């Protein structure tokens, strides 16, 4: 992208700029010692072509809709399709949450994100002694296929995609979701969404793991 001579010139100019910056900071220091992203990756004061030496367009960026999907999964990016709006939502019974989903969709939401209660996240039914005091709190109670049918009653699964933060029992809840779609007359090829099948996240963050890593 830049020749070796251009990089050398830019480096020389950057060093001159840093001399000016040092004098400026002596009179007005920065508002904090460290600037970082939400992932705690430090953000430098300035980035120049020096930082992208060895950059390979196809390997590191590529076209929209192409691996490594740096510019999104859609070829038209967000010019042709906005990102899906889905509020993380779920509480009480399947009936309660179904009403909530219909309301959210009526207000312009374009997808669903299911919040399951703790017993479902850990693979317990609501009538288990272990689930006492936790049923319907912090998420919706889903114990059976019937619950799943009620949860998505009146919601066309070929038109609305669903995200399920479910982790340990992900395979079971996905099977239920597919079964509900098929009962609606929707094939597996027509449904879309994601399941967060991440056991380590449950152990490290939410503490709703079924089995510890060791």
N, C-alpha and C positions, 0 to 999 in steps of 0.2 A: 504493500500500500504506500509506503514511503521509502525513499532510497536511504542508503546508509549515510550519505552526506546530509540529507535533510534531517535525519535523526540527530546527527552531531550538532547541526545548527540550532535545532530546537532545544537540545540539552544546554547549549551555551546561553540561549535566550532565557531558559528557565532559571538558570543559576543567577543571571542578572536580576530577574524578577524576584527571586528569593531574597536578594540583598535589599531590594526596595521593601519587600514584605517585612523583613526583620525590623527595619526602621519604623514602619507603620505600626507593628505590634508593640513596639516600645512605648508608643503613645496611646494606643487603644488595643488592649488584649482581646482575644476571642471570647465569646460569651460562655464557652465551656472548654474543658481540657480535651475532651474526646467527642467526636461526632461518629455515630454508628447507625447501622440499619437496625430493624427490629430483630434481626438474627445476630446482633452484636458483632457484625463485621465492620471494622473500622473504615470510615470514609476519609479519603485523603483530601487535602486542600485543593488539589488540582490534578487533572489527568491530561496527559499529552500523548502523542504518537509513540513516545518512549515506552508507554505501558502496554502497547499492543504489538510489540515486535514479535514476529512469529505467528501473528494472527492469521488464521486460515478461514476465509469466508464460508466455504461449504461445511467445514468441520465445526466451526465455532458459532456461526450465525445462521447461514443458509436462508432459504426463502420461506415466507409464511406458509404454514401447513406442512413443512418438511422438517425431518429430524435435524437438529435436536430440539425443535419446536420453541426456539428462543423468541420467535415472533408470533407465537400462538399456534393453535391446532387448525385454524380455519385459513384456507388460502386467501380469503378476502379480509382476514384479520377482523377487527371490530367495525369495519366500514360496512360490511354486509350483514353482520349478525352481532348484536350486543351480547355481552356475557350473561349467563343465566342468573337471574335474581332469585335466591332461595333463602329465606330466613330459617335458621335452625329452630325447629319448633316441635313440641310434643308434650302432652301432659294428660294426666287422668286416664280415662278409658279410650278405647279406639274411637268410640262415638264422639267423645269430646274433641279429640284431635282432628277427626274428619271434618267437623264443623269449622274448626280453625283453619284447616287447609282450604276449604271452599271459600272462606272469607278472604284469606291471603291471595288466592288466585283471582278473586273478584276485584281486588284492589291493585292488580297489575303484576303480582309476582308471577314469574315465568317458569319456576321449577319448585321442587319440594326438597326439604332437608329434614329427615326424621330424627328427632331426639328420643331415644328409648330410655325407659327408666332403668335403674341400677340392676334389678333382678334379671331383666331380659339381657342386659349387657353381660351379665355373668352366667347366663345359661340356666337361671332358675325360673320356675313358674310362679305366678303371683300367690298361689296357695302354699308355697313352701314356707316352713317356719323361718328359714333364713331371710325371707323377703319381708318379714314383719316390720311394719313402719315405713317401708320404702315404696310401696305399691303406688304407682301413678305420680310419684314425686320426681322432679327433675327429668321427666320424660314420660312417654306413653307406655302403657302396659300391653305387651304383645305376647300371648302365651300359645295361641293356636292359629291355624290357617284361617279360621272364622274371624279372629281378631284382625288379621291382615286384610281380609275381604272388606270388613267394615271400615278399616282405616282408609282404604282407597275407593270406597263406594262413590260412584258418580264422577270419578276422576279418570279420564281416558289416558291410559298408560302408554298409548302409542303417540300421544301429543305432549305429555308432561314427563320430564325426566326427574329421577329421584336420587338423592344422595342419602346413603344410610351410614351413619357413624356407629358401627355395630361391633367390629373387631372379632373377639373370640368366636361367637356363634354366627359369623358372617355367612358361611356356606348355607346354614339352615334358613336364615332370614332371606337370603337371595333365592333359595328354592321356593320359599313361600311367595315371594314377590313374582317369580315366574309363573307359579301356579295361579295367582290372582289374575295376572295378565292373560293367561290362557283361558280362564273362565270368562274374561271379557271378550274373548275372540281375538286377542292380540298375540302374535307370535313372538318368540324370543328375539327374532331379527328386528322387530319393530320397537323394542323397549330400549331405554338408555338411562345412563346415570352412573353412579359410583358406589362402591362399598369400601369402607376404610378398614381393610383387613390388616391391622397393625397391632400385633400382640405386645411389642415392646413399648409402644405409646401408652397402652393401658397400664403396664407395670411402672413405667417411669413417671407418667403424668397423672392420669385419672384414678389409678389404683383399683380399677375394676377388672383386674386380670383373673383368669381362671386357673392358670398354672404359672408359677414364677419361672424365669429363664433357666434356673438351675434346679 
